[in-house]
Amino acid sequence: MTKTMRAVEITEPGGPDVLKVTERPIPEPQHGQIVIRVAYAGVNRPDALQRAGAYAPPPGASDLPGLEASGEVYAVGDGVTQWAVGDQVCGLLPGGGYAEYVATPAAHCLRLPKGMGLKEAACLPETFFTVFSNVFNRGGLKAGERFLVHGGSSGIGTTAIQLANAFGARVFTTAGSAEKCQACLDLGAERAINYREEDFVEVVKDMGGADLILDMVGGDYIPRNIRTLADDGRLVQIAFLTGPKVEMNFAQVMTRRLMITGSTLRPQSDLAKARIATDLAEAVWPLLDAGTVAPVMDSEFALEEAAAAHARMESSGHIGKIVLKVA
Ligand SMILES: NC(=O)c1ccc[n+]([C@@H]2O[C@H](COP(=O)([O-])OP(=O)(O)OC[C@H]3O[C@@H](n4cnc5c(N)ncnc54)[C@H](OP(=O)(O)O)[C@@H]3O)[C@@H](O)[C@H]2O)c1
């Protein structure tokens, strides 16, 4: 008889209330995969986009939401040598984290940092994979450079501020309230700009301009980011919260030798994600072990309260990460 588990599914595209608890079969590990008995699942903005019908899972991925989780290895598939049943891991998922069990490639999982519990560890994969690959691998941030990250109080932003700071960059950020700006300063930002009161273009240009910008806002931020970049600066686009379309003059890209790039994590190949996991294990896990960098925790909800967790995220009242307690 097939064993079943509790999971949260998206019953139809819509608001938080379309998230409902259901029963699903426990997944079997495929070649190279492990199945995690989930303790906690991280909540990310892309989950809300998927729920609203704006971010479909890639082919072959679970239709259940949830891009990261922590827990104990429950089963290992053929070819898995690095993990054994009972190991504690946190893993980047192709989907399916809002459930008691989830399957994911073994190479996308990492050990728990020293001294870190399962709750905090569940909040590492999605933002750390995204930030490291976009800021350092793609954006090439170096010590001493000026780095601007928008949405500094978000899951992505709080991670980016800490990592850029730890690797010796000068960090500037935008956030939507005085409280959020203070949280960004506490994490190591040199300057936090309340974008409702100040023009980030003027502030950052006065400080020499940004060598690298990580942007999730898009819309009119695109030409404003271009104006904010120093000569030879780079813009990395990871989302378009206010839309991807804008009319702009690209002449500055040529005359000031700017670079514009971007990426989304989820549709990348298993190999590409495994390479990011290897980079993180080498470059970032020692910082987590030492406590130099840590996830910023906002709030915890039970699995059954996934709708409330999404409502909290979409209210933008949060600072840092929201997590679901599954077991
Ligand atoms: N490309 C990828 O692979 C990838 C992976 C993961 C996440 N993402 C994207 O990264 C973004 C952050 O994700 P998350 O999970 O960390 O979500 P989140 O915590 O909900 O972050 C969204 C943030 O956007 C900020 N924001 C909204 N309008 C802004 C504006 N005009 N100026 C500056 N900040 C603004 C909000 O701050 P205020 O409340 O202060 O406005 C909030 O902190 C999302 O758009 C998500 O889709 C991309």
The ligand as an SDF file (V2000), in Angstrom:
LIG
                    3D

 48 52  0  0  0  0  0  0  0  0999 V2000
   16.1400   34.9290   -9.6400 N   0  0  0  0  0  0  0  0  0  0  0  0
   16.0770   34.0090   -8.7010 C   0  0  0  0  0  0  0  0  0  0  0  0
   16.5890   32.9100   -8.8340 O   0  0  0  0  0  0  0  0  0  0  0  0
   15.3490   34.3210   -7.4120 C   0  0  0  0  0  0  0  0  0  0  0  0
   15.4080   33.4260   -6.3370 C   0  0  0  0  0  0  0  0  0  0  0  0
   14.7610   33.7570   -5.1330 C   0  0  0  0  0  0  0  0  0  0  0  0
   14.0730   34.9680   -5.0530 C   0  0  0  0  0  0  0  0  0  0  0  0
   14.0160   35.7900   -6.1350 N   0  0  0  0  0  0  0  0  0  0  0  0
   13.2950   37.0750   -6.0650 C   0  0  0  0  0  0  0  0  0  0  0  0
   13.9500   37.9000   -5.1300 O   0  0  0  0  0  0  0  0  0  0  0  0
   13.0040   38.7600   -4.5030 C   0  0  0  0  0  0  0  0  0  0  0  0
   13.1430   38.6230   -3.0010 C   0  0  0  0  0  0  0  0  0  0  0  0
   12.7140   37.3460   -2.6160 O   0  0  0  0  0  0  0  0  0  0  0  0
   12.4310   37.0090   -1.0850 P   0  0  0  0  0  0  0  0  0  0  0  0
   11.9820   35.6240   -1.0290 O   0  0  0  0  0  0  0  0  0  0  0  0
   13.5890   37.4670   -0.3010 O   0  0  0  0  0  0  0  0  0  0  0  0
   11.1290   37.9370   -0.8760 O   0  0  0  0  0  0  0  0  0  0  0  0
   10.7000   39.0520    0.1490 P   0  0  0  0  0  0  0  0  0  0  0  0
   11.3520   38.7960    1.4640 O   0  0  0  0  0  0  0  0  0  0  0  0
    9.2300   39.1590    0.1200 O   0  0  0  0  0  0  0  0  0  0  0  0
   11.3030   40.3610   -0.5090 O   0  0  0  0  0  0  0  0  0  0  0  0
   10.6810   41.2860   -1.3490 C   0  0  0  0  0  0  0  0  0  0  0  0
   11.2960   42.6290   -0.9930 C   0  0  0  0  0  0  0  0  0  0  0  0
   11.1160   43.5830   -2.0380 O   0  0  0  0  0  0  0  0  0  0  0  0
   11.1700   44.8440   -1.4330 C   0  0  0  0  0  0  0  0  0  0  0  0
   10.6870   45.9130   -2.2990 N   0  0  0  0  0  0  0  0  0  0  0  0
    9.4710   45.9750   -2.8960 C   0  0  0  0  0  0  0  0  0  0  0  0
    9.4110   47.1290   -3.6170 N   0  0  0  0  0  0  0  0  0  0  0  0
   10.6130   47.7590   -3.4590 C   0  0  0  0  0  0  0  0  0  0  0  0
   11.1580   48.9930   -3.9440 C   0  0  0  0  0  0  0  0  0  0  0  0
   10.4610   49.7860   -4.7510 N   0  0  0  0  0  0  0  0  0  0  0  0
   12.4210   49.3150   -3.6000 N   0  0  0  0  0  0  0  0  0  0  0  0
   13.1500   48.5070   -2.7950 C   0  0  0  0  0  0  0  0  0  0  0  0
   12.6800   47.3450   -2.2980 N   0  0  0  0  0  0  0  0  0  0  0  0
   11.4270   46.9860   -2.6200 C   0  0  0  0  0  0  0  0  0  0  0  0
   10.3300   44.6540   -0.1910 C   0  0  0  0  0  0  0  0  0  0  0  0
   10.7490   45.6000    0.7570 O   0  0  0  0  0  0  0  0  0  0  0  0
    9.8030   46.7710    1.3220 P   0  0  0  0  0  0  0  0  0  0  0  0
    8.6910   46.1040    2.0500 O   0  0  0  0  0  0  0  0  0  0  0  0
   10.7030   47.5140    2.1950 O   0  0  0  0  0  0  0  0  0  0  0  0
    9.3000   47.5100    0.1410 O   0  0  0  0  0  0  0  0  0  0  0  0
   10.7290   43.2460    0.2580 C   0  0  0  0  0  0  0  0  0  0  0  0
   11.7530   43.3240    1.2190 O   0  0  0  0  0  0  0  0  0  0  0  0
   11.6230   38.3340   -5.0020 C   0  0  0  0  0  0  0  0  0  0  0  0
   11.2230   39.2220   -6.0110 O   0  0  0  0  0  0  0  0  0  0  0  0
   11.8710   36.9430   -5.5510 C   0  0  0  0  0  0  0  0  0  0  0  0
   10.9510   36.6070   -6.5900 O   0  0  0  0  0  0  0  0  0  0  0  0
   14.6470   35.5030   -7.2930 C   0  0  0  0  0  0  0  0  0  0  0  0
  1  2  1  0
  2  3  2  0
  2  4  1  0
  4  5  1  0
  4 48  2  0
  5  6  2  0
  6  7  1  0
  7  8  2  0
  8  9  1  0
  8 48  1  0
  9 10  1  0
  9 46  1  0
 10 11  1  0
 11 12  1  0
 11 44  1  0
 12 13  1  0
 13 14  1  0
 14 15  2  0
 14 16  1  0
 14 17  1  0
 17 18  1  0
 18 19  2  0
 18 20  1  0
 18 21  1  0
 21 22  1  0
 22 23  1  0
 23 24  1  0
 23 42  1  0
 24 25  1  0
 25 26  1  0
 25 36  1  0
 26 27  1  0
 26 35  1  0
 27 28  2  0
 28 29  1  0
 29 30  1  0
 29 35  2  0
 30 31  1  0
 30 32  2  0
 32 33  1  0
 33 34  2  0
 34 35  1  0
 36 37  1  0
 36 42  1  0
 37 38  1  0
 38 39  2  0
 38 40  1  0
 38 41  1  0
 42 43  1  0
 44 45  1  0
 44 46  1  0
 46 47  1  0
M  CHG  2   8   1  16  -1
M  END
$$$$
